[in-house]
């Protein structure tokens, strides 16, 4: 019956050499470019009274914990705490929210 023909030794060597060359090229392409540096994120939420940070938030249409965390360079938990503190002080207003995400707007 049919089936794939077995390759002889010379053919197997050629196929292996081609595969090795392709692997080397892929590794060279992957290694190019400088390594990315990890940014150290702040653990603590910024001060509520800091007007410079609050003016930065005023520029944003919608405030979510992710957008605040990425803009200010803080952790998500710190961003959630910061937004809750701003809401308690009346500087921002809760628009919508669920148990996983809350959306705020600046008054």
C-alpha positions in Angstrom: 0.0 0.0 0.0 0.9 3.7 -0.1 2.7 5.8 2.4 5.4 8.3 2.7 8.7 7.2 1.1 11.6 6.9 3.5 14.4 9.3 2.8 17.9 8.2 2.4 20.7 9.5 4.6 21.9 12.3 2.3 18.4 13.7 1.9 17.8 13.6 5.7 21.1 15.5 6.2 20.1 18.2 3.8 16.7 18.6 5.4 18.3 18.9 8.9 20.9 21.4 7.6 18.1 23.6 6.1 16.1 23.4 9.4 19.2 24.4 11.4 19.8 27.4 9.2 16.2 28.6 9.5 16.3 28.2 13.3 19.5 30.3 13.4 17.9 33.1 11.3 14.8 33.1 13.6 17.0 33.4 16.7 18.9 36.3 15.1 15.7 38.1 14.3 14.4 37.6 17.8 17.5 38.9 19.5 17.8 42.1 17.6 16.8 45.3 19.4 17.5 46.4 23.0 15.9 44.5 25.8 12.8 46.2 27.2 13.2 47.6 30.7 10.5 47.0 33.3 9.2 50.1 34.9 8.9 50.1 38.7 5.4 51.0 39.6 4.5 52.9 42.7 2.7 51.0 45.3 1.2 54.0 47.1 -1.6 56.1 45.6 -0.7 59.8 45.0 -1.8 62.5 47.3 -5.4 63.7 46.7 -4.4 67.3 47.4 -1.8 67.3 44.6 -3.3 69.6 41.9 -0.7 68.7 39.3 -1.9 65.1 39.3 -5.5 66.1 39.4 -5.1 68.5 36.4 -3.6 65.5 34.5 -6.8 63.5 35.2 -9.0 66.4 34.1 -7.6 66.1 30.6 -9.1 62.5 30.4 -12.7 62.1 29.3 -13.3 58.9 31.2 -11.5 57.7 34.3 -11.0 54.0 34.8 -8.5 52.3 37.1 -6.5 51.0 34.2 -6.3 54.4 32.5 -5.3 56.1 35.8 -2.7 53.4 36.6 -1.1 53.6 33.2 -1.1 57.5 33.1 0.3 57.9 36.6 2.6 54.9 36.7 1.0 53.3 39.7 -0.4 49.8 40.4 -4.1 49.0 39.7 -5.0 48.6 43.4 -3.5 52.0 44.1 -5.4 53.6 41.2 -8.7 52.1 42.5 -8.0 53.5 46.0 -7.1 56.9 44.5 -10.3 57.1 42.5 -12.4 56.0 45.5 -10.8 58.8 47.6 -11.4 61.4 44.9 -15.1 60.3 44.7 -15.4 60.6 48.5 -14.1 64.2 48.3 -16.5 65.0 45.5 -13.9 65.8 42.9 -15.1 63.0 40.5 -18.4 61.3 40.0 -19.2 57.6 39.5 -20.9 57.1 36.1 -21.2 53.3 35.9 -19.7 50.4 37.6 -19.9 46.7 38.4 -18.0 44.5 40.9 -15.0 44.4 38.6 -14.7 47.9 37.0 -15.9 51.4 37.8 -16.1 54.3 35.4 -15.8 57.9 36.7 -15.9 61.3 35.2 -14.4 64.6 36.4 -17.0 67.1 37.7 
